Amino acid sequence: MERQTDQFAFRRFDLNQIVQSFPDSSDTLLLDTYLTDEPSASSRLFRVYRPTPPHYHANSDEHLYVLSGTGTFWMGDAANRTKFGPGDFLFFKRGTVHAQPDIFEGPVVFLAIDAPRRDPKDIIFVNPEDGTPESFIQKKSED
Protein backbone atom coordinates (compact mmCIF):
# COMPACT_ATOMS: atom_id res chain seq x y z
CA MET A 1 0.00 0.00 0.00
CA GLU A 2 1.44 3.35 -1.02
CA ARG A 3 1.57 5.96 1.68
CA GLN A 4 -0.13 9.17 0.68
CA THR A 5 1.06 12.56 1.83
CA ASP A 6 -0.26 16.02 1.22
CA GLN A 7 1.37 19.42 1.41
CA PHE A 8 0.60 19.65 5.15
CA ALA A 9 1.72 16.17 6.24
CA PHE A 10 5.06 17.59 7.37
CA ARG A 11 6.73 20.97 7.59
CA ARG A 12 9.98 22.53 8.75
CA PHE A 13 9.96 25.75 10.78
CA ASP A 14 12.87 28.16 11.23
CA LEU A 15 12.11 29.23 14.80
CA ASN A 16 14.94 31.79 14.90
CA GLN A 17 13.61 33.52 11.79
CA ILE A 18 10.08 33.58 13.23
CA VAL A 19 11.32 34.98 16.56
CA GLN A 20 13.18 37.75 14.75
CA SER A 21 9.97 38.74 13.00
CA PHE A 22 8.14 39.50 16.26
CA PRO A 23 7.79 43.25 16.91
CA ASP A 24 9.47 44.96 19.87
CA SER A 25 6.12 45.91 21.41
CA SER A 26 2.49 44.84 21.41
CA ASP A 27 -0.81 46.19 22.75
CA THR A 28 -1.56 42.72 24.12
CA LEU A 29 0.30 40.75 26.81
CA LEU A 30 1.65 38.39 24.19
CA LEU A 31 1.79 37.83 20.47
CA ASP A 32 1.77 34.38 18.93
CA THR A 33 1.78 32.50 15.69
CA TYR A 34 0.47 28.99 15.16
CA LEU A 35 2.96 26.61 13.61
CA THR A 36 0.53 23.69 13.50
CA ASP A 37 -3.17 23.64 14.22
CA GLU A 38 -4.57 20.11 14.29
CA PRO A 39 -7.49 18.88 16.43
CA SER A 40 -5.19 16.58 18.43
CA ALA A 41 -2.60 19.29 19.19
CA SER A 42 -1.47 22.74 18.19
CA SER A 43 1.99 24.24 18.32
CA ARG A 44 2.71 27.91 18.67
CA LEU A 45 5.62 30.28 19.01
CA PHE A 46 4.91 33.29 21.19
CA ARG A 47 6.58 36.32 22.71
CA VAL A 48 5.51 37.68 26.10
CA TYR A 49 5.60 41.47 26.41
CA ARG A 50 4.42 41.97 30.00
CA PRO A 51 3.94 39.84 33.11
CA THR A 52 0.91 37.57 32.82
CA PRO A 53 -1.72 37.47 35.58
CA PRO A 54 -3.11 34.24 37.04
CA HIS A 55 -5.12 32.31 34.46
CA TYR A 56 -5.85 28.81 33.23
CA HIS A 57 -6.94 26.93 30.13
CA ALA A 58 -10.09 24.80 30.40
CA ASN A 59 -9.70 22.58 27.37
CA SER A 60 -6.03 21.78 26.78
CA ASP A 61 -2.78 20.94 28.51
CA GLU A 62 0.04 23.42 27.81
CA HIS A 63 3.68 22.42 27.30
CA LEU A 64 6.10 25.36 27.14
CA TYR A 65 9.76 25.31 26.14
CA VAL A 66 11.63 28.53 27.00
CA LEU A 67 13.65 29.70 24.00
CA SER A 68 14.79 33.05 25.40
CA GLY A 69 14.34 35.40 28.32
CA THR A 70 14.19 35.00 32.07
CA GLY A 71 11.53 35.65 34.68
CA THR A 72 9.40 33.91 37.26
CA PHE A 73 6.34 31.72 36.96
CA TRP A 74 4.13 29.77 39.32
CA MET A 75 1.66 26.92 38.99
CA GLY A 76 -1.23 26.14 41.30
CA ASP A 77 -0.33 28.70 43.96
CA ALA A 78 1.69 31.94 44.03
CA ALA A 79 3.78 30.38 46.83
CA ASN A 80 5.24 28.05 44.15
CA ARG A 81 7.03 30.93 42.39
CA THR A 82 10.30 29.94 40.75
CA LYS A 83 12.62 31.29 38.07
CA PHE A 84 12.67 30.16 34.45
CA GLY A 85 15.17 30.63 31.64
CA PRO A 86 16.26 29.28 28.26
CA GLY A 87 16.14 25.50 28.09
CA ASP A 88 13.46 25.11 30.78
CA PHE A 89 10.37 23.06 29.96
CA LEU A 90 7.12 23.96 31.76
CA PHE A 91 3.95 21.86 31.84
CA PHE A 92 0.48 23.02 32.91
CA LYS A 93 -2.35 20.50 32.99
CA ARG A 94 -5.68 21.94 31.86
CA GLY A 95 -7.39 23.76 34.72
CA THR A 96 -4.09 24.53 36.50
CA VAL A 97 -3.86 28.19 37.44
CA HIS A 98 -0.52 29.66 36.40
CA ALA A 99 1.09 33.08 36.02
CA GLN A 100 4.30 34.78 34.96
CA PRO A 101 4.62 37.68 37.42
CA ASP A 102 8.14 38.84 36.52
CA ILE A 103 10.21 39.37 33.40
CA PHE A 104 13.88 39.95 34.23
CA GLU A 105 15.42 39.69 30.78
CA GLY A 106 13.66 39.76 27.44
CA PRO A 107 12.50 38.99 25.01
CA VAL A 108 10.70 36.07 26.60
CA VAL A 109 9.85 33.60 23.85
CA PHE A 110 8.19 30.20 24.26
CA LEU A 111 7.53 27.26 21.98
CA ALA A 112 4.13 25.90 23.05
CA ILE A 113 2.53 22.53 22.38
CA ASP A 114 -1.13 22.37 23.39
CA ALA A 115 -3.01 19.09 23.51
CA PRO A 116 -5.66 18.87 22.37
CA ARG A 117 -5.58 21.98 20.18
CA ARG A 118 -5.95 25.19 22.18
CA ASP A 119 -8.51 27.63 20.94
CA PRO A 120 -7.08 31.18 21.29
CA LYS A 121 -10.15 32.09 23.38
CA ASP A 122 -9.40 29.32 25.93
CA ILE A 123 -7.99 31.69 28.54
CA ILE A 124 -9.81 32.18 31.84
CA PHE A 125 -8.45 34.85 34.18
CA VAL A 126 -8.78 34.19 37.91
CA ASN A 127 -9.62 37.89 38.29
CA PRO A 128 -11.84 38.83 35.31
CA GLU A 129 -10.63 42.44 35.54
CA ASP A 130 -7.15 41.22 34.49
CA GLY A 131 -8.24 40.82 30.91
CA THR A 132 -10.03 39.05 28.13
CA PRO A 133 -8.78 36.66 25.44
CA GLU A 134 -8.56 39.66 23.13
CA SER A 135 -6.41 41.71 25.55
CA PHE A 136 -4.24 38.70 26.41
CA ILE A 137 -3.15 37.42 23.03
CA GLN A 138 -2.90 38.68 19.50
CA LYS A 139 -2.19 36.51 16.52
CA LYS A 140 0.94 37.59 14.70
CA SER A 141 0.06 38.78 11.24
CA GLU A 142 1.75 36.93 8.43
CA ASP A 143 4.31 39.00 6.57
Disulfide bonds with the S-S distance in Angstrom:
none
